[in-house]
Amino acid sequence: MPFCSLTIRPVVPATANWRAAGRVRPYARVVVDESAIQRWKGGRAWRLGTAGDVAWIAEHTPPGFAITSAIPPVFEVYATVVVPGPVEDYPQHERAVLRVLAERSADQPWWLGYLDTGADDVVFPDAARVTLYAGWPYVLVDAGAEQAATWRSSESWRGGLPDLIFPADRSWLLSTLWDDDWRCLGGPAAMVEEFLREPGLVARTVQLGEDATPPGHVTR
């Protein structure tokens, strides 16, 4: 089994506004071979993603306040989904989010991305990273809905969901950016409508070019 070790430790200025200034958050990074590498968990091997698997996102998400800072402008409808304030509400919120997503594509593999902030669980800490958005490192794994629900604990301040999720056919994308307490979503109109109707979820549609920050929230 191939093995690759990589250590990344982000150093993030507390007052850096990457959206407004278009700056890259600095972090120390070791450059590694991006060939597909496997990691073992739960008695089986999981394939890690490469830069090519997220190029469609990386090339079309410029810094800014619009929804396109997180989601490429390739979807029918866009929305934000607020992460609940109390940590004890995370599990119910996450189950609802995954239920709506799974209704659309549970029969497909899902790409799961775990953002390495230096403090959060990335599931495979020695795995090679891919780079997205303002130069941020993610562990990207070819897995599915079950793993999205169980691989990371909801007790984390970021919750248990991966920071990036999209299915093999790229029909939708859910992304939670570094500082945000909401998730950005792009996908079919019918799926977004389910998010708007789902009890317990606070979701709203967002137009391209509109500031995606939910009312009452602050973009850092």
N, C-alpha and C positions, 0 to 999 in steps of 0.2 A: 504493500500500500504506500503510495507517495506521501511524503510528509513535508510540510513547510511551516516554519515558525516565523511569526511576525509580531513585533511589539509596537503599538501605537499609543502615545500618550498625548491627547490634545491639551493645548494650553490656550484657554479662551479668555480674552479680556472681558471683564464683567460688564463694561459699558459699550462693547463693540456692537454697532448696529450694522450688520452685514447687508441687510436688505436696502437700507437707505444709501449706503456708501458703495455697495457692490464689492466690498472687500472680501478676501478669503480669510477664514479663520485659520490662524497658524497652528500647526501641530507637527511634531517630529514624526517622520515616516521613513520606514525602511522599504525601498523598492524591491519587489519580488516578482518572480515569474507569474504571469496571470493565467497560465494553463489550468484547466479544470483539475481541482484537487478534491479528494474525498475525505470526509470525516465520519467517524463511527459514533452512533448514539442509539440506544434502545435496541441493540443487537443487529443493526444494519448500517450500511454506508449511505451517506448523503452527499450529493454533488454540490460543490461550491460554485457560485457564479463568477463570471469574469466581467471586465469592463464592457465587453460586447453585449452582454445580456441587459445592461442598463443604459446603453448608448442612446437609445430612443428617449430616455428621460434626461440624461445629462446634457444632451445637445440642444434641448428646447425648454430649459427652465432657468431663465436669467434672474439675477437678484432683483428684488422689488417687493411691492406690497400686494400685487395681484395674485390670483390663484395660480397663475403660471410660474410663480416662484417655486411651486411644489409639483404642479401637474402640467404636463405638456398640453398644448392647445389642439388635441386630436380627438377629444371626446364630445359626446352629444350634450351633456349637461355637467355642471360643476356644483360642488356644495362644500360646506364645512360642517363638521360634527364636533361639538364641544365635549372635551374630556371633563367628567364630573369633578367637582372640587374635593369632596371627602374621599379619601382613599378606600374606605369601606364600600363605596359605590362602584369601584372599578370593575369587580367581577361581573356584576349585572350588566353594566355598560358594554363590557367586552363581549359577553355572550350575545347581546343583541346585535352588535356590529358584525360579529362573525356569522350569526344566523342569516342576516340579510345577504352578506357576501356569498355564503355557501349555497344559498338558494339559486344563485346565478351560475356558479361554476365549481361546485364541490366535487364534480367528477374529473376535474383537471388538476394537474400539479399547480402549486402556487410558489412563486418566488417570495421568500421572506428575507427582509433586510433588517439587520440590527445595527443601529448607529452606535459607534464607539465614542462615547463622550468622556471616557476615562473612568467613569463610575458605574455605568450600567452593564448589566449582563448581556453579552453578545453571543451566548450559547457555546460558540467555539472560539475561545479567546486566542488560540494559536493560529487561526485561519488567516489566509491572505484577505486583504480588503479590496473593495472597489470604491471609487471616489464619485460622489454626487454633490450637486448644489454648490455650496461655497467651499469646495475642497474637503468635504467631510468623508470620513472613512466608515464604510459599512461592511459587515460580514453578510454575504448574500448566499442563501441556501435554497436549493430546489427541493421543496417539501410539500406541505399541504395544509388544509384547514385544521386537522387534528393537531399538528405540530404548532401552528400559529396559536392555538388555544392553550397549549400545555408546556411549551419549552421555556417560557420565562414567567416568573412569579408576578402576580398582580400586586404584590406588596411593594414593588419598586415605585418610586415617585412618578416614573413614567408609565407605570402599569405593566401588564403582562403582554400586550400585543406587540408584534414586531413594529418597527418604525416605518417600514415600507412593505406593502403587500400588493402583488398583482398576479393574475393567473397566466397560464402559459399562452393563451391567445391574446393577452394584453387588452381585454375588453373593458377593464376598469383598473383604477389605481387608487390606493389609499396610502397617504403619506403624512407622517407626523414629524414636523421639522424640529430642529434642536431645542429652541426656547418656547415653542408654542404649546398652549394648553387647549388646542383644538386639532382636529385631523382634517386634512384636505382630501377631497374625493373628486374623481372624474369617472364618468361611465355612462351607460345607457339611461335614458330618461326614466324608464320604468323602474330601474334599480334605485336611482336617486329618490324617486317618489316613495319607494318603500322605506328609505331612511327617514324621510319627512314624516311618514305615518307611524313609524315604529314607536310604541310606548316607551318612555324612559330615555329616548335619544333627543338631544337638542340639535337639530340640523336646519340649515337654511341654504337655499340655492345662491350661487354667486355667478355673476356675469364676467366674461373675459374682460380684463381691463379695470374691473372694479376692485377696490381695496377689499381683500378677503377677510380682514380681521373681524371676527364676530362682535356685535355690539357689547360694550362693557368689558372687552378684553384689550390687552395692550400688546402691540408688536414690539419685541425687543430688538 
